[in-house]
Amino acid sequence: MTENKTSEAQLKAAKKWNDKNKDKQRIYRYRSYARKFIRELATEDDLKELQELIHNRLND
């Protein structure tokens, strides 16, 4: 049988942080999704559309 290498205190602390930082978690998750999409899945048309959206957002 394998042992759990993460201590109870560490698990509790992580859960506490997660519960208090839902918005940060969402931002981290979406940022990760966006980067993965850009690096691995986006077509040239997707990248051009994203580039335009970014340009518009920066100029707002």
C-alpha positions in Angstrom: 0.0 0.0 0.0 1.3 3.5 -0.9 1.6 6.2 1.7 0.1 9.7 1.3 3.1 12.0 1.0 1.1 15.1 1.7 0.6 15.9 5.4 -2.8 16.5 6.9 -1.7 20.0 7.8 -0.6 20.7 4.2 -3.9 19.4 2.8 -5.9 21.5 5.3 -3.9 24.6 4.4 -4.3 24.1 0.7 -8.1 23.6 1.1 -8.3 26.8 3.2 -6.4 28.8 0.6 -8.6 27.3 -2.2 -11.8 28.2 -0.3 -10.6 31.8 0.2 -9.3 32.4 -3.3 -11.9 31.1 -5.7 -11.5 34.1 -8.0 -7.7 33.7 -8.2 -8.1 30.0 -9.0 -10.5 30.8 -11.8 -8.0 33.3 -13.3 -5.2 30.8 -13.1 -7.3 28.1 -14.7 -8.6 30.3 -17.5 -5.0 31.6 -18.2 -3.8 28.0 -18.4 -6.6 27.1 -20.8 -5.9 30.1 -23.0 -2.2 29.3 -23.2 -2.8 25.7 -24.0 -5.3 26.7 -26.7 -2.9 29.1 -28.3 0.1 26.8 -28.1 -1.5 23.5 -29.1 -5.0 23.9 -30.7 -5.5 27.3 -32.3 -5.6 27.7 -36.1 -4.1 30.6 -37.9 -7.6 32.2 -38.1 -8.1 31.7 -34.3 -4.8 33.4 -33.6 -5.6 36.3 -35.8 -9.0 36.7 -34.1 -7.3 36.6 -30.7 -4.7 39.1 -31.8 -7.5 41.5 -32.8 -9.3 41.0 -29.5 -6.2 41.6 -27.5 -5.4 44.7 -29.5 -8.9 46.0 -28.9 -8.7 45.3 -25.2 -5.4 47.0 -24.8 -6.7 50.1 -26.5 -9.9 50.4 -24.4 
